[in-house]
Amino acid sequence: MAGKLKREVGFSGLIFASLGGIIGSGWLFGPLAAAQVAGPLSIYSWLIGAITILFLGLTYAEVGPLFPKAGAATHIANVVHGNLLGKIWAWLLFMFYIAIAPVEVVAVLTYANNYIPGLLVGDTGLLSGPGLISSVVLLGFMFLLNFLGIRRIANIFTGLGWWKLAVPVLTMIVLVVFSYHPENLHVLHWHENVHGMFVAVASSGIVFSYLGFRQAIELGGESREPGKHIPLAVIGAIVIGAIIYVGLQWAFLVSLPPSQLTQGWTKLSFSGVFGPFAAIASLLGIGWLAVLIYADALISPGGTALVYATSAARAVVANGEVGAGPSFFTRITEGGVPWVGIIVAYVIGCVYFLPFPSWQKLVGFITTISVITYGIGPIVLLQLRRSLPDLERPFRLWGAQIIAPIAFILSSLVAYWGGFKALTYIFGTLFAILIIYGIVYRIRGSRAGTPLGFKHITWIFPYFLGLWVLSWFGPKVLGGQGVIPFYWSMVAVAVLALISMVWALKVTVPDSQISEYFSVMNKEGVEL
């Protein structure tokens, strides 16, 4: 490693990094997707998503500043349950972070198709040949910007952040002023919409949107005052994002002309126009707002793509630091630019431009994998409280013994609401990674006398298999067999989460090993 990351990011850079991750393609597509699934109850879907992420965010507000390193989430998983879980989590986080920027680029091109026809194949939402080339070039531009260095990137985050806040707020105000139909909120089918209210949290881009809160934590290794700024940035970004998204969903519901709802919410669509808010603005004759939204459709998800391109490069660095990937992943220039991470993240990110499913289905998969990986935070918080009660904590969460279990239950429920197909794919990937590391250990690790650490991850088997089995027997709306009623399946998931959390806390690495980790970090000069 020729250089190291530079601590040049202030509070504004951190909070706008998180807000930049939150306010992206979610506001351009999420309200329509949520309304189709949950109808007027989609407002509550955004509230449920916000509460879930706020509970998770509160746990990370304490844990995050304790790991002020690039790709902090990877290190968080590594310290309490050992190298094996750290490596598995490193690859899952690797998949998650690298996927977001391409998804946001596709969102840009989806809106751009309205005025540059031919970027998409018909109404499929899939990229055409010209669209594929455009996406590769645009993603490359986002990653190239990272060579400017973190200080300039943070300034870009701040500048884009004000725009990304202003346009959604202006949109909701203008639409409601021009078209206000509160009677739309009574077009409701209770049974379907109540179930849909929960399903939409995972499948309609809701939690996907809020997940950007973690950007402040991932940039902790480049924060000037991580202990002070990270908690404020995380909680502040979640609260601001929730206010904007709930307001946008309400504005979308009440500004729709009632004639659009003759076939109900599930059939709601806008022919010939990609993007619900631009479509409504066009229907209402507000041409200037439609133009503004089309412009923001380049800037808003483009800015989010830049945020996640930055975090993806840091995730590659962390992947190398914990030994999940090759050591050259950690190479950094003298100017503090993780150049290998940038190149690796870009090359793999281009794979996501292949003809995968629509935006909505892809974000459902990403949501499931992200809440599973983020769910480690509450467990780490409780274990560190027990192992290192006297460790100096820049932020100490009040009521952690209650908040952490609730956060883990909520993250488990969101993963469950992602559906059987998403869980099958993710768990299959996870166990494939585990088998690969088992084989590698047999060939190399056992000879060196290095323990695999299998006993520290035994809790993940009943947890993951339990979620999968409950999903299989669960309601048909989630892809299950319909054996277990919807609400009883949620109770079962909550019980499974609590049992798994207790198990996870019983099989952690020894306290002395955790203490040694922080001692080494202090010797390396990492300041909280």
Secondary structure as GFF3:
##gff-version 3
##sequence-region A 1 528
A	DSSP	alpha_helix	11	22	.	.	.	ID=ss1
A	DSSP	alpha_helix	25	38	.	.	.	ID=ss2
A	DSSP	three_ten_helix	39	41	.	.	.	ID=ss3
A	DSSP	alpha_helix	42	63	.	.	.	ID=ss4
A	DSSP	three_ten_helix	64	66	.	.	.	ID=ss5
A	DSSP	alpha_helix	72	112	.	.	.	ID=ss6
A	DSSP	alpha_helix	129	145	.	.	.	ID=ss7
A	DSSP	three_ten_helix	146	148	.	.	.	ID=ss8
A	DSSP	alpha_helix	150	178	.	.	.	ID=ss9
A	DSSP	three_ten_helix	182	186	.	.	.	ID=ss10
A	DSSP	alpha_helix	190	203	.	.	.	ID=ss11
A	DSSP	alpha_helix	206	210	.	.	.	ID=ss12
A	DSSP	three_ten_helix	211	214	.	.	.	ID=ss13
A	DSSP	alpha_helix	215	218	.	.	.	ID=ss14
A	DSSP	three_ten_helix	220	222	.	.	.	ID=ss15
A	DSSP	alpha_helix	226	255	.	.	.	ID=ss16
A	DSSP	three_ten_helix	258	261	.	.	.	ID=ss17
A	DSSP	alpha_helix	276	283	.	.	.	ID=ss18
A	DSSP	alpha_helix	287	321	.	.	.	ID=ss19
A	DSSP	three_ten_helix	327	330	.	.	.	ID=ss20
A	DSSP	alpha_helix	339	349	.	.	.	ID=ss21
A	DSSP	three_ten_helix	350	353	.	.	.	ID=ss22
A	DSSP	alpha_helix	359	374	.	.	.	ID=ss23
A	DSSP	alpha_helix	376	387	.	.	.	ID=ss24
A	DSSP	alpha_helix	400	417	.	.	.	ID=ss25
A	DSSP	alpha_helix	420	440	.	.	.	ID=ss26
A	DSSP	pi_helix	441	445	.	.	.	ID=ss27
A	DSSP	alpha_helix	446	448	.	.	.	ID=ss28
A	DSSP	three_ten_helix	454	457	.	.	.	ID=ss29
A	DSSP	alpha_helix	460	473	.	.	.	ID=ss30
A	DSSP	three_ten_helix	476	478	.	.	.	ID=ss31
A	DSSP	alpha_helix	486	506	.	.	.	ID=ss32
A	DSSP	alpha_helix	511	523	.	.	.	ID=ss33
###
